[in-house]
């Protein structure tokens, strides 16, 4: 018994010396990290096309925000949030904070003319002394607190991943004896969550020959040194709507991936609409899917659309894309469409090209066919002495989905601002519908064609149910008043894939009507 007690006492006394130093926080990249990777491109100054790459600092800060906010879970989407979306804006805001909070640190390690301080910077990351990077890191991890790290570029032209930000979630310096006598240096490991590698723990290690730090799992990823970001302050993260779909066998959402080619979607007044067309239901229109934001070239955007009514996947016939305004060109190189429902997340459409579709002022529509043939209809049966008899299916009348206006400006533009265009639809059975400021207070420049889509608030079944359409400007007289020359006008009524021309007059080069403060209306009538 005395020998056993002595052995236990010996182990207790020497364990601080011989025990392993490895410590991990509770941060789990699978649970607390984002499912999408850091492939962001950010519009920094649009006018000169100045972009920045990545939101590593924002994703690192945000992942810690979610880690600390135990009642709000990290978004589970694997699709990178699109430009201008709430999640993208939140990540961008945290990116700015992560940089501005550490300008002194980035400035300190950024001055390294011709690499004269390479050894100095590298040694900062491996030394075990008061105030060293190691001894700044250990107290955070020992308290179970993950902490951001800033990684400084090595300055290599071909393999340099650039400055980077990650989250340190653990460390290992061998044994306590290794840490005491200096042999820890060749054993040291810093475990990180890296937004570039979703769902993985990455291991940062020193390379003493090249004086760099690298990932054990990805040795080509190299940095000169690192610093511990002690300025992170937690923030209540964005609440995201995580849908728990009913187990009804139906589709509840569509997810679109738009691969922008060599010509961007401008945004502002030049945007993208989409229409989901069904075999057995009225179309669902989604206006301005880019929310007025610019979609930069050579980049992908993801948009999620919740269906108005959940449907069987076979009832989704197609999706029509339509650009609006007319002053922009836009190359679409890739389109993918996914359907989502209970235990369903599968791709139903994929096409690519160079470009797949070039949208212009004269060619604004692209159709993605999903299920060309309607689902087999279920027909009621009746029984008789001769057996079951199929009931006759009576087709239902489909109302007009809306109107599309094609308007060509002549040699005098529509100014916008306070000088705008209203449209008034007069129905044959009485009543009117006014659509105000269809140009959204933006300029329609001269010699340009613009399209405007209007959803009707009254159910009609033919274009002839419209008695007339009036275009009215809001022009004021006096100094500074506006005039506008309209060269042509075409109005189409849409019903599913079919369209009917209600009105068409004018040409590209001949004036159809001049709007002034004294002559503010034009009547389109059959």
N, C-alpha and C positions, 0 to 999 in steps of 0.2 A: 504494500500500500504506500509506503514512504517513497518507493521508487516512482510510482505512478504520480504521486503528488509533486515530486521533484521534477519530473518530466513536464507536467502541465505548467509548473511555475517557470521552467526554462523557456518553454514555447511562448508564454505570455510576455516574458521579458525581452526576448529577441525578436518577436514578430514585428515591432516597429522598424527594425533594421532590415530584416530579411523578407518582410511581406511585400507583395506586389503593390505598385502605386496606382494601378489602373482604376480610374473612376469614370462613371458615366452618369449623366443626368437622365431625367425621365423623358427627354425630348426624343420622339421617334419620328423620323422622316416620313414613314408611311402614314402615321396618324396626324402629325402636326405640320408636315410640309405640303407643298402644293403638288398636284398631280400633273400639271402641265410644266414644260420646261421654260427656261428663260430665253425665249427667242424673240423678244420684243424689239421693234424698231420704233424710236420715238421721234416725233416731229418737234425739233427744238426751235428752229426759226424757219417757218414755211416759205417766206419770201425768197430766201436764198437756198432753199432745199438743204438746210443743215439738220442732220439727224444724229441721234445718239443710239447706241446699241445696248439693249438689255436693261432690265430693272432688277439686277441682282440685289442691290441694297434694299430696294423697296420690298422684294419678296422675302429677304432675310428678316427685316424689321417686322413685316406683316405676319410672318410665320410665328415670331415670338409674341406678337400681339394675340394671335389665336391660342398659342400655348398657355399664356397667362389668363386668358378669358375662358375659363372652363365651361361656361354655359353657352359659348358660341363656337361651333365647330368650323374647322378649316373647310373651304369649298372643295367638293369632291370632283368637280369637273376636270376632265383631262384636256379640255379645249382651252387654249390661251384666250383670255378675254379680249374682245375687239376694241379697237381704238375708240375712246370716248365713252365706253361703258362704265358703270359705277365701280366695278372691281378694278378695271384698268386705271381709272382716275385715283382710286385709293392707293394702289401700288405705286403709281407715279408720285403721289404726294409723299409717301413714305420714302421713296428713293431720294427725293429732294432733301428731306429731313436727314437721312443717313449721311448725305454728303456734306451738307452745311454744318452739321454737328461735329464734323471732324476735319474741317478745312486745315487746321493746324497740323494734324497728323499726316494728311496727304501731302501738305506742303513740306513737312520735315523730311519725308522719305522720297520726295519727288525731285529733289535737287541732287543730281548725280552725274555731273558732266563727264562724258566719255568713260563712265563706269569706275571712277576713281574711288568711290565709296562702296563698291560691291561687297568687299569683305566685311567692312564695318556694319553695313545693313544686315548681312546674313548672320553675323555673330550676335546681333541684337536678339535674334529669334531663338538662339540655342544656349545662350549664357544662363547660368543659374546663380544669380546674385541679386542683391536688393535692387528693386526697380526694373528688373529685366522683364522681357515679354512673358517668359515662363512664369515668373512669380506674380505677374499681373493676371495671368490666366487661371492659375491654380485656385485662388480663393473663390472665384465665381463657380467653378466646377465643383469644388469641395462643398459649397453651399447648395449644390443641386440646381444651379442657375446657369442655363445656356447663355452664351454671350456672343455678339457679332465680332467677326474678325475682318480687318481690311488687308487685302493681299496686294502687294506692289509688283508691278510689271517688271520682267527681267530685261525688257528692251530688245528682245530678239525679233528680227523682222519676219521670219517664216513661221515660227512655232509659238510666238508670244500671244497668250490669251488676253493680255491687257490687265489693267487693274480690276480687281474683283472683290466681292463681299460675300461672306458665308457666315454660318452660325457654328461656333464651336460647341459641341455637345458632350465632349469627354476627352480624356487624355490617358496616356500610358508612358511612363518613363522607366520601365523596367522595375527593378526592386528599389526599396528605400536606400539600400546600400549603393546601388548604381547612381541614384540621385545625389548621394553624399560624396562619392569619390569621382564623379565626372564621367563614368562609363555609360551614363544614361543617354549621352548625345547620339550614339549610334543605335539606340533602341527607341528613341522618343517617337511618339505618334500622337497626333491631334486629330480627333474624330470630328467630322463636320457634317452638317446638312448643307449641300450646295444646290442652289436653285437650278443649276445646269444639269443636275442628275437626279430627277425625281425618284423618290422611294428608296434611295440608297444612302448608306453611310459611307462617306469618303474619308480616306486616311491620309493626312498630310504628314510628310516625312522630310527630313533634311538630306540633301546630297552634298557631302563635304567636298567632293572633288570639284564640282561645278559651282559650289556655293549658291545653291538654289533650294527651294522647297518644292516638292512635287507630290502628286497623288500616287499612292502605291497601286491603286486600281487603274489609273490612267497616267503613266509616267511622262507622257508628252506635255501634260499640263504643269507648267513650272512658273514659280514666282520668286522674286529676289528675297522678300522678307514679308513680315506681317505685323500688324499691331492689334491690340485688344481695344475694341470700341467700348469704352466705359461710359459713353454718353447716351446710350440707348435708354429711352424712357417709354414704358408701355403705354399703349393707346387702345381705347375700345375699338375693336375691329369692325369691319363692315359685316352686317348681317346679310347672308345670301339665302335665297329661297331654294331649299332642297326639296324637290317634289317627291312625294311618296305616292307613286301612281296606284290607282285602284287595279285590282286583279280582274279586269274585264275583257282582256284579250284585244284591247283597242290601242290605237296610237293617240298619244296626247300632245306630243311636240315634234316638230321638225327642226333639225340642226343643219345649218348650211355652212359650208366652207367655200369661200370665194378666194381664188388665187388670182391676185392682181398681176397683170403682165407689165409690159414696158411703158404703158401710159396709164397714169393714175386716175382715180375717180376724185374730182376736184372738191366735192362737197359744197357747202354754202347754198347756192341755188341749183347746183348740178348734182343730183342725188339718184338713188336707185329705189324703185318700187318692186314688189313681187306680188304675184297672185297665185294662190293655190286653187287649182281647179279639180272638182270632184265629178264622179260619174253620176251621182244621185243627190247632189246638194248644191246650193248656191256657192259661188266662189268666195274665197276669203282673201281680202286684199290687205296688204301691209305696206303702208306708205313710208317712204324715207327710211329704209332699213339701216342706212349708215348714219342716221340722226344728224344729218348735215355736216358730219365730220369727213375730212379728207382720208381716202384710202390710198396710201402711198404705193408706188410701183414695186414689183418684185417682193411681194409680201402677201400673207394669207390673213383673212379676216373670218371670224366665226360669229354667226348670228343664230339665236334660238327663237323659234316662233311657236307659241302655244296655240294649238288648234282651238277654234271657236267651239267646236263640239268634237269629242273623241270619236274616231271612226276606225273601221277595219282598214288595214293597209291597202287592200285591193280596191278600195273605193277612191283612193287618191290617183287621179288621172295624170296630172302634170303640174309643173310650176312654170309660170311665165315671168321673166325678168323684163323690166321696162325702165329705161333711164328717163329722167324728166329734165326740163329746161331746154337744152339743145345747144348750149354754148360750149360744151365740153366733149372730148372724145375719151374713151375708156376701154382698155384692153382687159378682157377676162380670159385667163389662161387655163383655169381649173375651176370646176364646179363639182362639189360632192354634197350629197343630201343623205342624212341619216334620219331614221324614224325611231322614236322613243316612246315606250310605254312600260307597263309592268313586266319586268324581266326581259325587256326588249330594247336593244340599242344596236341597230344594224344599218348598214349602208344599202340604199336602194338606187342610188344614181351616182355615177362618176364618169366625167368626160374631161379631156384636156386637149389643148392645142397651143399653137404659137402664132396668133392667139386662137383660143376656142371661139371667141366672139369679139369683134371690135364694134363697140357702140359709137355711133356718130349722131350728128344732128338729123340725119336723114334715115338712119337705121338704128332704131332704139329698142328692138324687141328680140328676146331669145327664149325659146321654148325647150324645157327639159321634160321629156316624156318619161313617166314612171310606170303606169299601167295603162296601156293603150286600149285594152279590151275591158269592158265593164264586167263586174262580178256577175256570176250567174244568178239571175233573179229568182227569188223564192216566190212561187205562185200558190195561191190558196186553191184547194181542191174540194170538190163536192163528191159525194158518193151516190151511186144509183145501182140499179140491178145489173147494169153492164160493167160496173167497176168505177174507179175514181175518174173524175173528169176535171181537167185543168181549167181554172178560172181565167178569164180574159184579163190581161193587164192593160189598164187604161193610162196612157202617158199623160203626165201633168204638164201644164203650160209653165214655161220658165220665164220669169220677168227679166227685163233688161238690167244688166249689172251696173251700167253707168255710161257716161259720155266721155269721149276723148276729143279735145280741141287741139288742132294743129294751126298755129298762128305764125304768120311770116311778117316780120318787121321790114319796112322799107328803108328809106334814106333819112328817117328821123326817128330816134329811139323812144322807147317808153322809159321815163326817167326813174321811176320808183320813188322811195321816200314817202312824200305825201301825194305823189301823182301816180295812181295805181289803177288797176282794172278790176271791175266787178262783173259777174255774169249772173243774169236772171233767166231762169228757165220757166216758161209759161206752159202749163198743162192744158190739153184740149178740154178736159172735163172740169176745168176750174182750178184755181190755186196757182201759186208761184213758188219758186225756190230761189233764194239769192245766195250766191257764193261770193263772199267779199274778198277783195285783195288777193286775187289768184296768182299774182306775180310775187307775193310775199314781200312787198316793198323793195324788191330788188330791180335792178335795171335790166330791161330787155334790149340788148344792143341792136343797132341797125344791121340790116341784111342778115338776120338770123332767124331760124325757125325754132319755136318753143312748143312743147306739148304740155297740156294740162288735163289731168283726170278729175272727173267730178262724179261722186256717188250720189245717186238720186234718193230723195227721201220719200218718194211716192212710187208705188209698184205700178209699172206700166209694162206692156208686152210687145210694143212695136214703136218705132221711131215716129210713126204718124200720130201717136198719142201726145206728142209735143206740138203745140200750136206755133210757137216761135221761141227764139233765144235772143236775148238782148245783151250786147256788150256795152258796158257803161264805164267811162273813165271818171276819175275824181278830180279832174283838172280844175284849177282856179284861174281866174283872169288876172290881169294886171302884170306888173313887172315880175319876172321870175316864173310866170306860168308856163306850163308844158304843152307841147304839141306832139302828136305821134302819128306816123304813117303806117297803116296796115296794108300789106300787099296782097295777102291771101288768107283765107279762113276755111278750114275743113272741120266738120263735126261728125264724129262716128259714134254710133250706138253699139255697145258690146253685149253679147249674150253668149257666155261660155267662149268657144273658139270662134263663133260666127260674129260678124260685124256688118252693120248696115250704115251706109252713108246718109246722114240726115241733110247735110248742107255742104256744098263745095263751090267756092267762087274765088276768082283772082289768080294771080301767077306770081312767080318769084320777082319779076322785074317791073310789074305794072301796079300802080297804086289802086287799091280797092276802096280805101276810105281814109280820110284824114281827120283825126280826133283833135279838137281844140276846146277851149273853154266855152265857145259858143255852140259847138257841135260835138257833144260828149257821148252820143249813143249811136250804135249800129245794130240794125235788126236783121237777124238771119231767119228766114222763113221760107218754107217750100212753096 
